Amino acid sequence: MKTLQTAPSLVEQVYQAILSEIAGGRLPPGARIIQEQLAQELGVSRQPIQQALALLRKQGVLHDAPGRGLQVAPLDLEHVRQMYDVRAVIEGLAFRKAAELNSARAQAQGPALIAAGRKAVAKGSVKAMIAADMDFHNLIYTLSDNPLVAPSMEAHWTNTQRVMGEVLMRDDKPRDIWDQHEAMLKAVIQADGPQAEKLARRHILEAADFMIQQLRAERPADQPS
């Protein structure tokens, strides 16, 4: 991990750094969280570490370890399915409103994010692929002009990053979803709200099916899904 600089959003930086380590597989399910080690690696005091860990525990990313302390929780695939079901509804709304309200801004800003996503896939960097995916969806949240969308999606993206990380690390050739993203963006640029919503919902639900199938295939027969 890189050393972080003190900033007003230091707890958020620590939170994202730890989540990135989990999503990238460097802190796999069952790994114990050592506060002193994290503080040393990130170059911060224990206070922001404790606050970030409390947030991750509340969101179910971490749970109590045997004895004392915290460890990375396994993914609950039923929870993952429910999360993607909710995501599909919110994403559909965001894409529809973006198409209805901000098609010109989508045309100006969207293509660069599509290009960045394709570059990340070609590079094969799990971190870059997750970041590019988030950047694209966050643009649509902004273009929806609904200030409730992004905050509503924050908790879902926490676990989405974990799911994407676990799946992408297992794939020799990661699934390229940028053709779908490009089609979704095209519907927004064309101000076609119903089509944008339809494609967004389909995209999220197909992603859920694919990722859950991949995760379930990797689990031991005696491990609950």
Buried (B, 14 or more C-beta within 10 A) or exposed (E): BEEBEEEEEBBBBBBBBBBBBBBBBEBBEEBBBEEEEBBEBBEBEEEBBBBBBBBBBEBBBBEEBEEEEBBBBBBBBEEBBEBBEBBBEBBBBBBBBBBBBBBEBBBEBBEEBBEBBBBBBEEEBBBBBBBBBBBBBBBBBBBBEBEEBBEBBEBBBBBBBBBBBBBBEEEEEBBEBBEBBBBBBBBBBBBBBEBBBBBBBBBBBBBBEEBBEBBEEEEEEEEEE
